[in-house]
Amino acid sequence: MSWNGNDNKDPWGREAPPEIDEVIKKAKERINSIFGGGSSSEGGSSGGFSMKNFTWIFVGLILVYVTLGIYQVEQAERSVVLRLGKFQEIKGPGLHWNPVIVDDWTVVDVVRVRPHRHDALMLTKDENIVDVTVSVQYQIADPKKYVLDIRDADASLAQATESALRHVVGGSIMDDALTTGRELIAQEVRTRLQSYLNRYSTGLEVLIVNIEDSSPPNQVQEAFDDVIKAREDEVRARNEAETYANGLVPEARGEAQRMLQDAEAYREQVISEAEGDAARFNLLLAEYQKAPEVTRNRLYLDSIQAVMSNSTKVMIDVEGGNNILYLPLDKIAQSARGVEELNIPSTSNSSTSIRDLTNQVIEEIRRRNRQEERR
């Protein structure tokens, strides 16, 4: 069809588009050439694109479509299936098929433990700065939430870890963050981190939180080492004091127990002696009632003997005079060997009796008195 004989040009002078019949004819000829058909002659067709060829093409397309929808889910994996962009189901391990284009699926590993490590400077409750390194081990607990409810669950876990760590360390003192309180801080971080992840619907479960390292900044490391040494000295001194106390207290208790036992023995001794004296007095009383005079003299002599046997001084009434002699026998016995004027044998001989020594002393005194009277 021409435009008023203008050589297949439109009224504006542009080339007119080809006729529809011509387009269809050219397309048919191209398909025939692809599938082995020859060019059609005028008034007939020699082979070309037939219904059988179309059937084979359709079957091949169906096989390709079915093949593209087959996939394998491993034992540790789960498949989250979406149909037309809406959640359909979660499939477990095995061989599955879903229609492509209609369905979309994402396979996630729900068994593998994923690590995350975070290192940052933290400000403690007592306004000190510590360098804390924490490691987190987690896994996917809810595949649906992990895939659909949040854009990047792993990045959210990293941010939540830092937030929980800063909150817990900020409520602790420096000594706890560096030494004895690290285990408690790790437990609190794990609890708070899990609450954050549940609030964000990440589908993640925190398994282990561990404080790998906590130390002061490098600028104050030397001062902190001095503090650690002082604390160790304090602990050592306390242990030595406790050791000394543990050794002294049992000894003191043993000494106190010994004193109590000695006092108990002394009490028993005094009681026994008192009972013995009482029994002896009762026996003497019975004898006294039988013979008072004899018993009285006997008691007197026994008393004098007991007193004089323990005394080293003797008082002698000299016959024929008014003088009473005082004899310190212990002094005389000590100086007897060095005095030549007194012809007294040595008292070291056990056979010499006190009476013989006394008689010799009396004789020597009388001799000296007669010499003085002659003068």
C-alpha positions in Angstrom: 0.0 0.0 0.0 1.5 3.3 -1.1 0.9 6.8 0.1 -0.7 8.4 -3.0 2.1 7.1 -5.2 4.9 8.6 -3.2 7.2 5.6 -3.4 6.2 3.9 -0.1 6.8 7.1 1.8 4.4 8.6 4.4 3.0 12.2 4.0 5.9 13.4 6.1 8.5 12.0 3.7 9.6 9.1 5.9 9.9 5.5 4.8 6.6 3.6 5.3 6.7 0.4 7.5 6.5 -2.9 5.7 3.2 -4.6 5.2 2.0 -7.1 7.9 1.7 -9.9 5.4 5.2 -9.4 4.3 6.5 -9.6 7.9 4.7 -12.8 8.6 5.9 -14.3 5.4 9.5 -13.5 6.1 9.3 -14.9 9.7 7.9 -18.1 8.4 10.6 -18.5 5.8 13.3 -17.9 8.5 11.8 -20.6 10.7 11.6 -23.1 7.8 15.3 -22.4 7.1 16.2 -23.1 10.7 14.4 -26.5 10.9 15.5 -27.7 7.5 12.6 -26.6 5.4 13.0 -25.3 1.9 11.6 -22.1 0.4 8.0 -22.4 -0.6 7.3 -22.2 -4.3 4.5 -20.3 -5.7 1.2 -22.1 -5.2 2.6 -24.8 -2.7 4.9 -25.7 0.2 7.7 -28.3 0.2 8.2 -29.3 3.9 8.8 -26.3 6.2 7.7 -25.7 9.8 5.1 -28.4 10.7 3.0 -29.2 13.8 5.4 -32.1 14.6 8.3 -29.7 14.9 6.3 -27.4 17.1 5.5 -30.3 19.4 9.1 -31.2 19.9 10.0 -27.6 20.7 7.2 -27.4 23.3 8.3 -30.6 24.9 11.9 -29.4 25.1 10.8 -26.1 26.7 8.8 -28.0 29.3 11.8 -30.3 30.1 14.0 -27.2 30.5 11.4 -25.6 32.7 11.1 -28.7 34.9 14.8 -29.1 35.2 15.4 -25.6 36.3 13.0 -26.1 39.2 14.8 -29.1 40.7 17.2 -28.5 43.6 18.8 -30.4 46.5 18.6 -29.5 50.2 21.3 -31.0 52.4 20.8 -32.4 55.8 22.1 -29.2 57.6 20.0 -26.9 55.4 16.5 -25.6 55.1 14.8 -24.1 52.1 12.5 -21.0 52.5 10.1 -21.0 49.6 8.3 -17.9 48.3 5.4 -18.1 45.8 4.8 -14.9 43.8 6.8 -13.0 46.5 4.7 -14.4 49.4 6.0 -16.9 52.0 4.8 -20.4 51.1 6.7 -23.0 53.2 10.0 -24.2 54.7 11.3 -27.4 53.2 13.7 -29.8 54.9 16.5 -32.0 53.6 15.9 -33.9 50.3 15.3 -33.4 46.6 12.6 -30.8 45.9 11.0 -29.1 42.9 9.4 -25.7 42.6 8.2 -24.0 39.5 10.6 -21.3 38.4 9.4 -17.8 37.9 6.4 -18.6 40.0 8.4 -19.8 43.1 11.6 -18.4 44.5 13.6 -20.2 47.2 16.6 -19.5 49.5 18.6 -22.3 51.0 20.2 -21.5 54.4 22.5 -23.6 56.7 20.9 -23.9 60.1 23.5 -26.2 61.7 26.8 -24.4 61.0 28.1 -22.3 63.8 29.1 -18.8 62.6 31.8 -16.8 64.4 31.9 -13.1 65.0 34.7 -11.1 66.6 34.5 -7.6 67.9 37.3 -5.3 69.3 36.8 -1.8 70.7 37.7 0.6 73.4 35.1 0.8 76.2 34.5 3.3 79.0 33.9 1.7 82.4 31.7 2.8 85.3 34.7 4.3 87.2 35.6 6.4 84.1 38.5 4.2 82.9 39.1 3.0 79.4 39.7 -0.7 78.6 40.4 -2.5 75.3 37.9 -5.4 75.1 37.9 -8.2 72.5 34.8 -10.4 72.4 34.0 -13.4 70.3 30.4 -14.5 69.5 29.4 -17.9 68.2 25.8 -18.1 66.8 23.6 -20.1 64.3 20.4 -19.7 62.5 17.5 -20.8 64.6 14.5 -19.5 62.5 15.2 -19.6 58.7 12.0 -17.6 57.9 12.9 -14.7 60.1 16.6 -14.8 58.9 15.5 -14.6 55.2 12.4 -12.4 55.3 12.1 -10.3 58.4 15.4 -8.5 58.3 17.6 -7.3 55.4 21.1 -8.4 56.8 20.9 -10.4 60.0 24.7 -10.8 60.3 25.3 -7.1 60.2 22.5 -6.6 62.7 24.3 -9.1 65.0 27.5 -7.2 64.7 25.9 -3.9 65.7 23.9 -5.6 68.5 27.1 -7.1 69.9 28.8 -3.8 70.2 25.7 -2.2 71.8 25.4 -5.0 74.4 29.1 -5.0 75.2 29.2 -1.3 75.7 26.2 -1.4 77.9 27.6 -4.2 80.2 31.1 -2.9 80.4 29.8 0.7 81.0 28.1 -0.7 84.1 31.2 -2.4 85.5 34.3 -1.2 87.1 37.8 -1.5 85.5 39.0 -4.3 87.9 36.0 -6.5 87.1 36.5 -6.0 83.3 40.2 -6.8 83.5 40.4 -9.7 86.0 37.7 -11.5 88.0 34.5 -10.2 86.4 35.2 -11.2 82.8 33.1 -14.4 83.0 30.1 -12.5 84.5 30.4 -9.8 81.9 30.4 -12.4 79.1 27.2 -14.0 80.5 25.4 -10.6 80.8 26.5 -9.7 77.2 25.1 -13.0 75.9 21.7 -12.5 77.6 21.4 -8.9 76.4 22.6 -9.7 72.9 20.0 -12.5 72.6 17.2 -10.1 73.7 18.3 -7.6 71.0 18.3 -10.3 68.3 14.8 -11.5 69.4 13.5 -7.9 69.3 14.9 -7.4 65.8 13.4 -10.7 64.6 16.8 -11.9 63.1 16.1 -15.6 63.6 19.6 -16.0 65.2 20.5 -17.8 68.4 23.6 -16.9 70.4 25.5 -20.0 71.6 28.7 -18.7 73.2 30.0 -15.3 74.2 33.6 -15.2 75.3 35.8 -12.3 76.4 39.0 -13.2 74.7 41.1 -10.3 75.9 40.6 -7.2 78.1 43.5 -4.8 78.8 44.1 -1.2 79.4 45.2 1.1 76.6 48.9 0.9 75.6 49.5 4.4 77.0 48.8 3.3 80.6 50.0 -0.3 80.3 53.1 0.2 82.5 51.1 1.8 85.3 48.6 -0.9 85.2 51.3 -3.6 85.4 52.5 -1.8 88.6 49.0 -2.0 90.0 48.8 -5.7 89.2 52.2 -6.3 91.0 51.0 -4.4 94.0 47.8 -6.5 94.1 49.8 -9.7 93.8 52.0 -8.6 96.7 48.8 -7.9 98.7 47.5 -11.3 98.1 50.9 -12.9 98.9 51.1 -11.0 102.2 47.5 -12.0 103.1 48.3 -15.6 102.4 51.4 -15.5 104.6 49.4 -13.9 107.4 46.7 -16.5 107.1 49.3 -19.3 107.1 50.9 -17.8 110.3 47.5 -17.5 111.9 46.6 -21.1 110.9 49.9 -22.2 112.6 49.6 -20.0 115.7 45.9 -20.5 116.5 46.1 -24.3 116.9 49.3 -23.9 119.0 47.5 -21.5 121.3 44.5 -23.7 121.5 46.8 -26.6 122.4 48.6 -24.6 125.1 45.2 -23.5 126.5 44.1 -27.1 126.5 47.3 -28.2 128.3 46.8 -25.5 130.9 43.2 -26.7 131.5 44.4 -30.2 131.9 47.2 -29.1 134.3 44.6 -27.1 136.3 42.3 -30.1 136.4 45.2 -32.4 137.5 46.2 -29.8 140.2 42.6 -29.7 141.4 42.4 -33.5 141.6 45.7 -33.5 143.5 44.6 -30.9 146.0 41.3 -32.7 146.5 43.1 -36.0 147.0 45.6 -34.5 149.5 42.8 -32.9 151.4 40.9 -36.1 151.5 44.0 -38.0 152.6 44.7 -35.4 155.4 41.2 -35.6 156.5 41.4 -39.4 156.7 44.7 -39.2 158.5 43.3 -36.7 161.0 40.4 -39.1 161.7 42.8 -41.9 162.4 44.8 -39.7 164.7 41.7 -38.6 166.4 40.8 -42.2 167.1 44.3 -42.8 168.5 44.2 -39.6 170.5 41.0 -40.6 172.1 42.6 -43.9 173.2 45.9 -42.4 174.6 45.8 -38.6 174.6 49.2 -38.0 176.4 51.2 -40.3 174.2 49.6 -39.1 171.0 50.2 -35.5 172.0 53.9 -36.1 172.5 54.2 -38.0 169.4 52.6 -35.3 167.3 54.9 -32.7 168.9 58.0 -34.7 168.2 56.9 -35.4 164.6 56.2 -31.7 164.1 59.6 -30.6 165.5 61.4 -33.2 163.4 59.6 -32.1 160.3 60.5 -28.5 161.0 64.1 -29.1 162.0 64.8 -31.5 159.1 64.1 -28.7 156.6 66.2 -26.1 158.5 69.9 -25.3 158.2 70.0 -23.2 161.4 70.4 -24.6 165.0 69.8 -22.7 168.3 71.8 -24.3 171.3 71.4 -23.3 174.9 74.9 -23.5 176.3 75.2 -25.1 179.7 76.6 -22.9 182.5 75.9 -19.7 180.7 73.2 -17.3 179.5 74.2 -17.4 175.8 72.2 -19.2 173.1 74.4 -20.4 170.3 73.3 -19.9 166.7 74.8 -22.4 164.3 74.3 -21.7 160.6 75.2 -25.3 159.6 75.0 -24.6 155.8 77.6 -21.8 156.1 79.8 -23.9 158.3 79.7 -26.8 155.9 80.6 -24.6 153.0 83.6 -23.0 154.7 84.8 -26.1 156.7 87.4 -27.0 154.1 89.1 -23.6 154.1 89.2 -23.0 157.9 92.2 -24.5 159.6 91.5 -23.2 163.1 88.5 -25.4 163.4 89.5 -29.0 163.4 86.3 -30.2 161.9 86.1 -33.1 159.4 84.6 -32.4 156.0 80.8 -32.7 155.8 81.1 -34.2 152.4 81.5 -37.6 154.2 78.1 -39.0 154.5 79.1 -41.1 157.6 79.6 -37.9 159.7 76.4 -37.1 161.6 75.1 -33.6 162.4 75.4 -34.5 166.1 79.1 -35.1 166.0 79.6 -31.9 164.1 77.6 -30.0 166.7 79.6 -31.5 169.6 82.9 -30.5 168.0 81.6 -26.9 167.4 80.5 -26.6 171.1 83.9 -27.9 172.3 85.7 -25.3 170.1 83.5 -22.5 171.4 84.1 -23.5 175.0 87.8 -23.5 174.3 87.8 -20.0 172.9 85.7 -18.8 175.9 88.3 -20.1 178.4 91.1 -18.4 176.5 89.3 -15.1 176.6 88.7 -15.5 180.4 92.4 -16.1 181.0 93.3 -12.9 179.1 
